[in-house]
Amino acid sequence: MAFRRNLPEAPRPSRLLLGTGTAQEGNLMSAENDLATMLQEGPVADLLRAEEALQVATTIGSHADAVNASNFRAILISLQSYSVEQFVLAVTRLYDRPHPHYSLRSLPAVLEFVRTNAGALQIRQPTWVERGVARLGITISANGDQEHTTIAVADELIKVLPTPKNNAALNALKALRDKRLAHPENIEAEQIPRTTWEPAEALLEPPKQIVGILGSYTSTAYVDDEGAYLLSLDAQRASTSLRRLLREIRVAPPAFPPIGE
């Protein structure tokens, strides 16, 4: 099978089918469709890339000694390196703030779109919003109508998102992207802030819950009733295949040791 040059599309989450409406609902459907596209091609795609890359990199790292002693060391180290870069790029894209000179599909940009188009968006699944904001510890105060509620939701969600100024892990990832990956600078590695996997991985949690809340406007389920992100299972496919490969090339132990051993 030939390698694909373009990145595959993120898996399509479950979306409830809605009946056709009147001409007066045209603006509602237009804003809803725009939001669905922004989510699918922005945060949803980057969450998939980030989770997939994280799991590939940590799977290789969990067998570091065996990898270094194997004949496949070079390719596995390269794969881990590429995965780390993909993780950094995907996570920082999730948090990029809107820019006046070019269009973004980061979470802050999506929330800005939601706020600007609050009057043209309908909360189709109010329970999803209630559960989502509760999981994030947010209290929404609005005048009761949908437009003011949507504005209040967008305002509170943007406050939940970490920034490089208040989150050391995000600051480190952004510095790595800006100074090494996107625009390589003549700078010593020691001058770039560092982070570890645990706080970096934690940066994926607020976006998952926020995407789950925004899915209420398009009747698209991104999280289950307990708040688990539904597309995380899709992100596990690559690392599952990688573990099988590592067993085949004897870098990882067999899943089921032979009887008698």
Secondary structure, DSSP 8 states (H G I E B T S, - for coil): ----SS-------EE-------GGGHHHHHHHHHHHHHHHHTHHHHHHHHHHHHHHHHHHHTTHHHHHHSTTHHHHHHHHHHHHHHHHHHHHHHH---BTTB---SHHHHHHHHHHTGGG---S-HHHHHHHHHHTT------SSHHHHHHHHHHHHHHHS--TTT-HHHHHHHHHIIIIIIS--S--GGGS----HHHHHHTTHHHHHHHHHHGGGTTEE-B-TT--BTTHHHHHHHHHHHHHHHHHTTSS--SS--TT-
